[in-house]
Amino acid sequence: EETDPGFFEIDLVAHCGDSAYGMFISTLNTTDIATGWFESEPVMGKAQERVLAGLQEIKMRVPTSLLGIDSDNGSEFINRQLYEYCLKNNVVFTRSRPYKKNDNAHIEQKNYTTVRQVLGYQRFDTEAVFDLMLKLYRGPLRLYINFFQPSVKCIEKKRIGSKIKKVYDIAQTPYERVLAHPKIPQETKETCQRLFESLDPFQ
């Protein structure tokens, strides 16, 4: 469902440094395929209930209904808690094929641009860092990416001999894609507009 807003690719980015031993922070990263809207939430450990709690937090911040999620095959996603949550809330739950990262190309790209480029690859495992990540993801980073960081979307692929030529749309921010989408309520668009008008990108 790439044309309707509300269908999200999700992934967990580990901040374990050189060792996956013990408890460390991960980033629950999500992106709406139709609009490119980005939301993230830090999770201490990979426990099923904490990942679900992170997803519920993200659901309250996105400008669309949560209609579907698409994950990889990690046990943090493929479990009874998340499955039953999706059944109860009428959320379509799909997963990628094993060892096929391109099935989740949208979120794999966001893992780098919105998480790794910002936080790097070192280990984070303290409550102090967790609180800082919480403030970053719920505040400045989501506002910067969604309201001021444009991106292009591939709208067509043409095969010319042995090569494939990709055609892209005009660069737009996720906010601009939300305003332009006919299936997002006007009330939601006006709320986003008021928020945008209150923001100073230099600040």
C-alpha positions in Angstrom: 0.0 0.0 0.0 2.5 2.6 -1.1 0.1 5.3 -2.2 -2.1 5.4 1.0 -0.7 7.1 4.1 -0.5 5.1 7.3 1.5 2.1 6.1 4.9 2.1 7.9 8.1 0.2 7.5 9.7 -0.3 10.9 13.1 -1.5 12.2 15.2 -1.7 15.3 18.7 -0.1 15.1 21.1 -1.5 17.8 23.5 0.9 19.6 25.7 -1.8 20.9 29.1 -0.7 19.6 31.4 -3.6 19.1 29.6 -6.0 21.4 26.0 -7.2 21.6 26.6 -8.4 25.2 24.3 -7.1 28.0 21.7 -4.4 27.9 22.0 -1.6 25.5 19.7 1.0 23.8 18.2 0.5 20.4 16.2 2.9 18.2 12.8 1.9 17.0 12.8 3.6 13.6 9.7 4.1 11.5 8.8 5.7 8.2 5.5 6.2 6.4 6.0 4.9 2.8 3.5 7.4 1.2 4.7 10.6 2.8 8.1 9.7 4.1 7.1 10.9 7.6 9.8 9.9 10.2 9.4 8.9 13.8 11.8 7.2 16.2 11.8 6.1 19.8 14.7 4.8 22.0 14.1 1.3 23.5 16.3 -0.1 26.4 16.9 -3.7 25.4 14.9 -5.6 22.8 12.0 -6.9 25.0 8.7 -7.4 23.2 6.7 -5.2 25.6 9.2 -2.3 25.3 9.2 -2.4 21.5 5.4 -2.4 21.5 5.3 0.5 24.0 7.7 2.4 21.7 5.4 1.8 18.7 2.4 3.0 20.7 4.3 6.2 21.6 5.0 6.8 17.9 1.4 6.1 16.9 0.4 9.2 19.0 2.8 11.5 17.1 2.2 10.5 13.4 -0.2 12.7 11.4 -1.9 9.6 9.9 -3.7 6.6 11.3 -1.5 3.5 11.8 -3.0 1.2 9.2 -0.1 -1.2 8.6 3.4 -2.1 9.6 6.1 -4.0 7.7 9.1 -5.4 9.7 12.0 -7.8 9.3 11.9 -11.2 10.9 13.5 -10.3 14.2 11.8 -11.7 17.4 11.3 -8.2 18.7 8.6 -7.9 16.0 7.5 -11.4 15.2 5.9 -12.2 18.6 2.5 -12.7 20.1 2.3 -9.3 21.8 2.7 -7.3 18.6 0.6 -9.7 16.6 -2.3 -9.5 19.0 -2.0 -5.7 19.2 -2.3 -5.5 15.4 -5.3 -7.8 15.4 -7.1 -5.8 18.1 -6.4 -2.5 16.4 -7.0 -3.6 12.7 -3.4 -2.9 11.8 -2.1 -4.9 8.8 1.1 -6.7 9.8 3.5 -7.9 7.1 7.1 -8.9 7.1 10.0 -9.1 4.7 11.5 -12.2 3.3 14.5 -13.6 5.3 17.9 -12.1 4.2 16.2 -9.7 1.7 17.1 -6.2 3.1 15.8 -4.6 -0.1 12.3 -5.6 0.9 12.5 -2.9 3.6 14.5 -0.4 1.5 12.6 2.7 2.8 13.5 2.1 6.4 17.0 0.7 5.7 17.8 4.1 4.1 16.3 6.0 7.0 18.3 3.9 9.4 21.4 5.5 8.0 20.3 9.1 7.3 18.2 9.6 10.5 20.0 7.4 13.0 23.6 6.5 12.1 24.5 9.8 10.6 23.2 11.5 13.8 24.3 9.1 16.5 27.1 7.0 14.9 28.0 3.5 15.8 29.2 3.7 19.5 27.6 1.8 22.4 24.8 3.5 24.4 23.6 1.8 27.5 23.0 4.4 30.2 19.7 6.0 31.4 21.3 9.4 30.9 21.9 8.8 27.2 18.5 7.2 26.9 16.9 10.4 28.2 18.9 12.5 25.8 17.8 10.3 22.9 14.2 10.6 24.0 14.4 14.4 23.9 16.1 14.3 20.5 13.7 11.9 18.8 10.5 13.6 20.3 11.8 17.1 19.6 14.4 18.6 17.3 15.3 15.7 15.1 11.7 14.8 14.1 10.9 18.4 13.5 14.0 18.9 11.4 13.6 15.8 9.3 9.8 16.1 8.7 9.5 19.8 8.2 12.8 20.9 6.7 14.6 17.9 5.0 13.3 17.3 1.5 13.7 14.0 -0.3 12.7 12.5 -3.7 10.7 9.4 -4.4 11.1 7.1 -7.3 7.9 7.2 -9.4 8.9 5.1 -12.4 11.5 2.7 -13.7 12.4 2.3 -17.4 14.6 -0.4 -18.8 16.8 0.9 -21.6 18.8 -2.1 -22.9 20.8 -3.5 -20.0 20.3 -0.4 -17.8 17.4 0.7 -15.7 16.6 4.4 -15.7 14.8 5.7 -12.6 12.4 8.7 -12.7 12.0 10.8 -9.5 9.4 13.3 -8.4 10.1 16.8 -7.2 11.9 17.0 -3.9 9.5 17.6 -1.0 9.6 17.4 2.8 7.4 14.8 4.5 5.3 17.8 5.7 4.7 19.0 2.2 3.7 15.5 1.2 1.2 15.4 4.0 -0.3 18.7 2.9 -0.5 17.4 -0.7 -2.1 14.0 0.0 -5.8 13.9 -0.6 -6.5 11.1 2.0 -5.2 13.1 5.0 -7.9 15.1 6.8 -7.9 18.8 6.5 -7.9 19.2 10.3 -4.6 17.3 10.5 -3.1 19.4 7.7 -4.0 22.6 9.6 -2.5 21.3 12.8 0.8 20.6 10.9 0.7 24.0 9.3 0.3 25.8 12.6 3.3 23.7 14.0 5.4 24.5 10.9 4.7 28.3 11.2 5.9 28.2 14.8 9.3 26.6 13.9 12.6 28.3 13.3 15.1 25.9 11.6 18.1 27.8 12.8 16.9 27.5 16.4 
